[in-house]
Amino acid sequence: MRVLICDPVEEKALARLRAAGLEVVVRTGMGPDELATELGKGYEAIVVRSATKVRKPTLDAARGLKLIVRAGVGLDNVDAEHAQTKGIQVLNTPRASSDAVAELALAHMFALARSLPQATQSVRDGRWEKKAFVGIELQGKTLGVVGIGRIGQALARRALALGMKVVASDKFVKEPPVPEVRMLPLDELLRTSDFVSLHVPPDPAGPVIGARELGLMKDGAYLVNCARGEVVDEGALVAALDSGKLAGAGLDVFAVEPPTNAALLRHPKVTLTPHVGAQTVEAQERIGDEVVALLLEHARKG
């Protein structure tokens, strides 16, 4: 079986695929036209992460393609419906990075609560501003988890261990998968949460959190987005931060990546990471393991 690796995958995983007899070709950083041309050469399977977009023209140009593996969570960069019409199976690795993303969301919460970026820069600049950095404790605060799937559950368990109260909202879940979590409608969650963490895919109808939703949030609350940039209206978020409605925001994802929204990038109330939710040694190993398992299973069936 011939496999095209379009985005970086653990070297150990690639070695295992080659040892199993698969022909593995690594070509990362391709644009849509390059990818279409490459797929025209004939590959049975391709592996992508979030950087590579697999849209209709690319799929139409492919020859012999039977499987797309998205190494990570979500399929928003793959035209899965069109792939299915062409008999191409689309799979992802949703379990591998759940803990890593949950811990990053929690890290943003800690950084916001204790002004860690600002305090770090202050000390580096030779200042000793103890009274300037009065923070808050997470213990006793209410965390609202929007989307209580694998990542949301992993975050909820960590927050509960810290002594936080956890509420959740999910279009597809009625009973709490974590017993201590209380399920609420989204509007009520926004009104009652001190921290709101987003773990939902983009909605074709528009941002899940826009000006209306931000207006419902508690004064002085914090918003964390480690899901997808399109989930939040960035313009409305900047306005909420400027007005003091929100005390801060932690962002790992952006509407455009790399981000170009200067007002957001330079905002003193925002912590920023470059879409690194799954970028831990452990998560990368698990993702590699899942990719290998999916490809080998497909090869055996073939």
C-alpha positions as CSV (number, residue, x, y, z in Angstrom):
1,M,0.0,0.0,0.0
2,R,1.3,3.4,-1.0
3,V,0.8,6.2,1.7
4,L,1.4,9.9,1.4
5,I,2.2,11.8,4.6
6,C,1.2,15.4,4.1
7,D,1.9,16.8,7.6
8,P,4.5,15.9,10.2
9,V,4.0,12.5,11.9
10,E,6.2,10.9,14.5
11,E,9.3,9.2,13.0
12,K,8.8,6.1,15.1
13,A,5.3,5.7,13.5
14,L,6.7,6.1,10.0
15,A,9.3,3.5,10.7
16,R,6.7,1.0,11.9
17,L,4.7,1.6,8.7
18,R,7.7,0.9,6.5
19,A,8.7,-2.1,8.6
20,A,5.2,-3.5,7.9
21,G,5.8,-3.3,4.2
22,L,4.0,0.0,3.4
23,E,5.5,2.4,0.9
24,V,5.6,5.7,2.8
25,V,6.2,9.0,0.9
26,V,6.6,12.1,3.0
27,R,5.8,15.5,1.3
28,T,4.9,18.2,3.8
29,G,4.0,21.8,3.2
30,M,2.2,21.3,-0.1
31,G,-0.4,23.8,-1.3
32,P,-3.7,22.7,-2.9
33,D,-2.3,22.5,-6.5
34,E,0.8,20.6,-5.4
35,L,-1.3,18.2,-3.4
36,A,-3.7,17.6,-6.3
37,T,-0.8,16.9,-8.6
38,E,0.9,14.5,-6.2
39,L,-2.4,12.6,-5.5
40,G,-2.7,12.1,-9.3
41,K,0.4,9.9,-9.1
42,G,-1.6,7.3,-7.2
43,Y,-1.8,6.8,-3.5
44,E,-4.2,4.4,-1.6
45,A,-4.0,6.5,1.6
46,I,-3.0,9.9,2.8
47,V,-2.3,11.3,6.3
48,V,-3.0,14.9,7.1
49,R,-3.1,17.1,10.2
50,S,-4.7,20.5,10.4
51,A,-2.4,22.4,8.0
52,T,-3.3,20.4,4.8
53,K,-6.7,21.1,3.3
54,V,-8.3,18.2,1.4
55,R,-11.1,19.8,-0.7
56,K,-13.2,18.7,-3.6
57,P,-10.8,19.7,-6.4
58,T,-8.0,17.8,-4.7
59,L,-10.2,14.7,-4.2
60,D,-11.3,14.8,-7.8
61,A,-7.6,14.8,-8.9
62,A,-6.7,11.8,-6.7
63,R,-6.1,8.4,-8.4
64,G,-6.7,5.2,-6.4
65,L,-7.3,7.0,-3.1
66,K,-9.3,4.9,-0.6
67,L,-8.4,6.3,2.8
68,I,-7.8,9.7,4.4
69,V,-6.5,9.7,8.0
70,R,-6.7,13.0,9.9
71,A,-4.1,12.8,12.6
72,G,-5.9,14.7,15.3
73,V,-9.4,15.8,16.3
74,G,-12.0,17.1,13.9
75,L,-12.5,16.8,10.1
76,D,-13.1,20.5,9.2
77,N,-10.0,20.5,6.9
78,V,-11.3,17.5,4.9
79,D,-14.3,17.5,2.6
80,A,-15.6,14.3,4.1
81,E,-18.9,14.3,2.4
82,H,-17.4,14.6,-1.1
83,A,-14.8,11.9,-0.1
84,Q,-17.6,9.5,0.8
85,T,-19.3,10.0,-2.5
86,K,-16.1,8.9,-4.2
87,G,-15.8,5.8,-1.9
88,I,-13.0,7.3,0.1
89,Q,-13.1,6.5,3.9
90,V,-12.2,9.4,6.2
91,L,-11.0,8.6,9.8
92,N,-9.4,10.6,12.6
93,T,-7.7,10.0,15.9
94,P,-10.0,11.7,18.5
95,R,-8.7,9.9,21.6
96,A,-5.0,10.6,21.3
97,S,-4.8,14.3,22.1
98,S,-7.7,14.8,24.6
99,D,-5.5,15.0,27.7
100,A,-3.0,17.4,26.0
101,V,-5.7,19.8,24.9
102,A,-7.5,19.7,28.2
103,E,-4.2,20.5,30.0
104,L,-3.5,23.4,27.7
105,A,-7.0,24.9,28.3
106,L,-6.2,24.6,32.1
107,A,-2.8,26.2,31.6
108,H,-4.5,29.2,29.9
109,M,-6.9,29.5,32.8
110,F,-4.0,29.5,35.3
111,A,-2.0,32.0,33.2
112,L,-5.0,34.4,33.0
113,A,-5.9,34.0,36.7
114,R,-2.4,34.9,37.8
115,S,-1.2,37.2,35.0
116,L,1.7,34.9,34.3
117,P,2.8,36.5,30.9
118,Q,2.7,40.0,32.3
119,A,4.5,39.1,35.5
120,T,7.2,37.2,33.6
121,Q,7.9,40.2,31.4
122,S,7.8,42.6,34.4
123,V,10.6,40.6,36.1
124,R,12.6,40.3,32.9
125,D,12.4,44.1,32.6
126,G,13.9,44.5,36.0
127,R,10.7,45.5,37.8
128,W,9.5,44.0,41.0
129,E,5.7,44.8,41.0
130,K,4.2,42.5,43.6
131,K,1.2,44.7,44.1
132,A,0.5,44.9,40.4
133,F,-0.3,41.2,40.0
134,V,-3.1,40.4,42.4
135,G,-4.7,37.3,40.9
136,I,-7.7,35.0,41.6
137,E,-7.9,31.4,42.6
138,L,-9.5,28.7,40.5
139,Q,-10.8,26.9,43.5
140,G,-14.4,27.7,44.2
141,K,-14.9,29.2,40.7
142,T,-17.4,27.9,38.2
143,L,-16.1,26.5,34.9
144,G,-18.5,26.3,32.0
145,V,-17.5,23.6,29.5
146,V,-19.1,24.1,26.1
147,G,-18.9,20.7,24.4
148,I,-18.6,17.8,26.9
149,G,-16.9,15.3,24.6
150,R,-13.6,13.6,25.3
151,I,-11.6,16.8,25.7
152,G,-14.4,18.6,27.7
153,Q,-14.7,15.6,30.0
154,A,-10.9,15.5,30.5
155,L,-10.9,19.2,31.4
156,A,-13.9,18.8,33.7
157,R,-12.2,16.1,35.7
158,R,-9.1,18.2,36.2
159,A,-11.2,21.3,37.2
160,L,-13.1,19.2,39.7
161,A,-9.9,18.0,41.2
162,L,-8.9,21.7,41.8
163,G,-12.1,22.4,43.7
164,M,-13.9,24.1,40.8
165,K,-17.6,23.8,40.2
166,V,-18.3,22.5,36.6
167,V,-21.3,23.0,34.4
168,A,-21.5,22.0,30.8
169,S,-23.6,22.6,27.7
170,D,-23.8,20.3,24.6
171,K,-26.3,20.1,21.8
172,F,-25.9,16.3,21.7
173,V,-25.6,15.3,25.3
174,K,-28.4,15.5,27.9
175,E,-27.0,13.4,30.8
176,P,-23.7,14.4,32.3
177,P,-20.9,12.0,31.3
178,V,-19.1,13.1,34.5
179,P,-21.4,12.7,37.5
180,E,-20.3,15.9,39.3
181,V,-21.0,18.0,36.2
182,R,-24.3,19.8,35.9
183,M,-25.8,20.2,32.3
184,L,-27.2,23.6,31.5
185,P,-28.5,25.4,28.4
186,L,-25.8,27.5,26.8
187,D,-27.3,30.8,27.8
188,E,-27.5,29.8,31.4
189,L,-24.0,28.4,31.4
190,L,-22.7,31.7,30.1
191,R,-24.5,33.7,32.7
192,T,-23.2,31.6,35.6
193,S,-19.6,30.7,34.7
194,D,-16.4,32.5,35.8
195,F,-14.4,30.7,33.1
196,V,-15.9,29.4,29.8
197,S,-13.9,26.8,27.9
198,L,-14.9,25.9,24.3
199,H,-14.6,22.4,23.0
200,V,-16.9,22.3,20.0
201,P,-16.4,22.2,16.2
202,P,-17.2,25.2,14.0
203,D,-20.9,25.8,13.3
204,P,-21.8,26.4,9.6
205,A,-24.4,28.9,10.8
206,G,-21.7,31.1,12.3
207,P,-19.7,31.7,15.5
208,V,-20.9,29.8,18.6
209,I,-19.7,32.7,20.7
210,G,-20.6,36.1,19.2
211,A,-21.5,39.5,20.6
212,R,-24.8,38.2,22.0
213,E,-23.2,35.3,23.8
214,L,-20.4,37.5,25.1
215,G,-22.9,39.9,26.4
216,L,-24.6,37.1,28.5
217,M,-21.3,36.2,30.2
218,K,-20.6,37.4,33.8
219,D,-18.8,40.7,34.1
220,G,-15.1,39.9,34.7
221,A,-15.4,36.4,33.3
222,Y,-12.7,34.6,31.2
223,L,-13.0,32.9,27.8
224,V,-10.7,30.0,26.7
225,N,-10.8,28.7,23.1
226,C,-8.7,25.6,22.3
227,A,-11.2,24.3,19.8
228,R,-11.3,26.1,16.4
229,G,-10.9,29.8,15.7
230,E,-14.2,30.0,13.8
231,V,-16.1,29.2,17.0
232,V,-15.5,32.8,18.3
233,D,-16.3,36.1,16.7
234,E,-12.9,37.7,17.2
235,G,-14.1,41.3,16.6
236,A,-16.8,40.9,19.2
237,L,-14.2,39.3,21.6
238,V,-11.9,42.3,21.3
239,A,-14.8,44.7,22.0
240,A,-15.7,42.7,25.1
241,L,-12.1,42.8,26.3
242,D,-11.8,46.6,25.6
243,S,-15.0,47.4,27.4
244,G,-14.0,45.4,30.5
245,K,-16.9,43.0,30.1
246,L,-14.4,40.1,30.0
247,A,-11.3,40.1,32.3
248,G,-9.3,38.0,29.8
249,A,-9.2,35.4,27.1
250,G,-6.9,32.4,26.4
251,L,-6.6,31.4,22.7
252,D,-4.8,28.5,21.0
253,V,-6.8,28.8,17.8
254,F,-7.7,31.7,15.5
255,A,-10.0,32.5,12.6
256,V,-6.9,32.8,10.3
257,E,-3.7,30.9,11.1
258,P,-1.2,32.3,11.6
259,P,-3.3,35.0,13.1
260,T,-3.5,38.5,11.5
261,N,-5.8,40.3,13.9
262,A,-3.4,42.8,15.4
263,A,-5.9,44.1,18.0
264,L,-6.2,40.6,19.4
265,L,-2.5,39.7,19.2
266,R,-1.4,42.8,21.0
267,H,-4.2,42.8,23.6
268,P,-2.8,42.8,27.2
269,K,-5.7,40.7,28.5
270,V,-5.1,37.8,26.1
271,T,-2.8,34.7,26.4
272,L,-1.8,33.2,23.1
273,T,-0.4,29.9,21.9
274,P,0.1,28.8,18.2
275,H,-2.4,26.0,17.9
276,V,-0.3,23.6,20.1
277,G,-3.1,21.8,21.9
278,A,-1.9,18.4,20.8
279,Q,1.8,19.3,20.9
280,T,3.1,17.2,23.7
281,V,5.5,14.3,23.5
282,E,3.0,11.9,24.9
283,A,0.1,13.1,22.6
284,Q,2.3,12.9,19.5
285,E,3.3,9.3,20.3
286,R,-0.4,8.4,20.9
287,I,-1.4,10.0,17.6
288,G,1.4,8.2,15.8
289,D,0.2,4.9,17.3
290,E,-3.4,5.5,16.2
291,V,-2.4,6.5,12.7
292,V,-0.3,3.3,12.4
293,A,-3.2,1.2,13.7
294,L,-5.7,2.7,11.2
295,L,-3.4,2.3,8.2
296,L,-2.4,-1.3,9.1
297,E,-6.0,-2.3,9.6
298,H,-6.9,-0.8,6.2
299,A,-3.9,-2.6,4.6
300,R,-5.0,-5.9,6.2
301,K,-8.6,-5.5,4.9
302,G,-7.3,-4.6,1.5
